[in-house]
Amino acid sequence: MSNVNEAALRKQLSEATRMMVMAELLDYSGHLSARIPSTDQVLIQPRDSSRAGLTADEILIVDLEGRVLEGKGPAPSETAIHLGVYRAREDVQVVFHGHPPLAVLYTMVHAEMIAIRNFGYRFIGCPVHPDPTHIRTLEQGAAVAATLGKGKYCLLRGHGNVIACNTIPEAFLDSLEMEENVRGVINATALGALKPITPKEVEVLRPSFDKNTYRVAKTWNHYQDKARMAGYL
């Protein structure tokens, strides 16, 4: 993401946030952030601004200690989630935290996340962070990062999810497909005995999806146009 400048990131963050509201991945809470390339600074929306109407110029710049360097704060109360991941993972450029209602169900049952949809193989066994409280301190953020480990996804007990990746469109796709996979599990359960994606199938799905390098842009462009037509952009 090194070739994406701050202005482009601000635009993508504001658009992705509105698109996530439209797709019911965000409501009045939750947030998306991005590193400013080659810095220890992070773009994130203010705590109290509407997710449905976020604009690029509202977005704050914070440092890795959570201090607001630019913009009218305060920063979200759970900015520590983002900072914990960025401090632990230099490879991560974008972090999403939301409260998708279906994916969070997997923090409320004695069962690991499974895959029914083929793209859902990425989320099998998604770890659950045990702290059900709001993640407000750097220490709590570091604990979330430890649960995430070297992976891209984790759930927060009775709370939400965390997605760590390289680009904003990728974060949008991952959050969308995590929720869609769980919706598939719930719907399939109504039909009878489930047939989850198997470890053998995962091995053939990985190279198959690796060839679909266009999927992120294709999904982003589709939802961007859909959001424009619906008046979200």
N, C-alpha and C positions, 0 to 999 in steps of 0.2 A: 504494500500500500504506500510505499515511499514516494511514488509519483503523484499522489493525491494531495493537493494543498489544503490549507485550513479552510478556505472559502468553499471548496468543493465538499469537504467533510461536513461543514455546517449545513449545507444544502441537503446532503444525503441524510444526515441525522434528523433534520426537521421533517423531511419527506417520509423517511422510514417510520418515524414515530407516528405520524398521522396515518400511514398505511397500516401500521400495527393496530391502531384503534379501530380502523375500518374492518380489519380481519379478526377482531375480538381477541387479540393477543395482549393488548394493553387496555386498561380502562382509565380511571382517574389517577392511577398510580403506576409505578414501574418506570424504567428508564434505560436508555441506550447511550453508550459512550464510545469515544474513539480517542486514541493517542494522536497528538499532533506529531507527525513524522520527525524523527531525529531529535526529540525533546523528551523531557520527563513531565510533560503537561498533557492534560486530558480535557477534552470537550464533553460537557454533559449539561443537560437542561436544568433550569432552576427547579427547586422543590415544588413551588406553588403554581408554575405555569401549566396551562391546559395542554394535555397530550394531544387533544383533538385539533388544537390551533397553534401548535408550536411553530415559531418562525426561527430562521437561521440566526438573526441578530439577537435573539433572546438567550442563546446558548452561552454558558459560562466556560471559562478556562479555570481549572483547578490544578494544583500540583499534587504530587504523590503523597503529601501529608494531609490533603483535603482542604488546603487554604484556597479561597477564591482569589484568583489573580486578575480576572477581568470579567465584567458583567455584573448584573444586579442579582445577588443571591437572595436567600441562602441556597447552597447546594442541597440535593436530596438527602434526607436523613440516612439513607442506606448507600451513600456514595462509597462507604468503606468496602462494599462488595467489589466494586470496580477496582478500587485502589489495591485491595488485597491481591487480586489476580494480576494486575499490571506489575506490582512490585515483585511478585513471585515468578512471572512468566514474561521474559523479554520478547518472546515470539508472538504474544497476543497483542493485537492492534485494536480490537473491538470487543466490548463486553455488553451483553444484554441481561437485564433482570426484569422479569415480569411475573404475573400471577395467573398464568393460563389455567383455567379451572379443571380441565381434564387431566393434563399431565401431573398436576399436583395430587391427584387421587392416588398415585403410586407412592406417595409419602404416608398414606393413611391405611395401607394394607400390608399384610405380611407376604408380599410378593414382589419380585423384581420386574422392572419394565421388560416387556416382550415386544416383538415386532410381528405385526400382521401385514402391513403394507411393505412392499419390497424396499422402499427407501428407509423404512423404520429400522433396518438392521443397525444403523449408526447409533441407535439409542438403547440397544439391548443392555440390560444390567446397569443402567444409568445410576451412579451412586447418589445416596440421599444424605445430605448434611443434617446431623441430628439436632441442631439448635433451632427451636421453633420461634425464637424471639426475633425482633428486628435487628439487623446486622449494622450496628452503629459505630463500633470502635475499630481501630486498625487491627487490634488483636482478633476480633471476631472475623474481620475480613481476611486475615491471614489463615484462620481456621477454615474458612470456605475455600480458599485457594488450595489448602492441603487436601480437602475432600475432592476437589476437582483434579488434583494431581497434574499429570501431563495430558489429560483428556480435554474434551471440548464442552462437556455437558455435566451438570449436576442439578439435583433438586434440593430444595430447602424444606425441611419437615413442616407440613401443614401450611406452607407459605407460598413458594414460587419456584422459579427455575433460574439457572445461570447458564449462559452460553458464551463461550470465549472462542473467538475466531480471528480471521485476518481482515475481512471487509464488512461493510455495513450490509450490502445485498446478501452476503453469505449468512449473516446473523438473522436477517429477515427470513430467508429460506429455511434455516434450521429451526427457528421458533415456530414457523408455520407447519413444517412437517412433523415436528415432535408432537404438536397438538393433534394433527390429523391422524398420526399413527395410533394415538390413544383413542381417538374417536372410532377408528376402525376396530380396535380391540373391543370396545363397549358394544358396538353394533354387531360384531361377529358373535359375541357371547350370546346374544338374543337368539341366534340361529342354532345353537347347540355346541358340541365339543369344538374347541378351538384347534386350529392348525397353525401354530406360530412358525415363523421363519426359523429354520434349523441351522446349526453350526455349519453343516455341509453347504447349505444354500448361501450362507454368509460368504463363504469362500468364493463362490462364483459371482455374487453380487458386487463385491468390492471392485474387481477389475471391470465389471460391466459399467458401474457408475463412474469409475475413474475415466472412462472414455467420454462421458457426458459432461465435458468441461463447460458446455454452453448453458447448463441447467440454471445456474445462479442468475446469469443475465436474463435468460428467458423468463424466469419467474418474476424477477424484479421489474422488467419492462411490462409484463402483463398486469401486475398489481399497480404499477405506477399509472398506467392508462386507465385501469379500472377506478383508481382513486380520483383521477381527474374527472372522469365521467360522473362519479358520484358526488363531486364537489368537495372532496377532502384535500385536493391540491389546487 
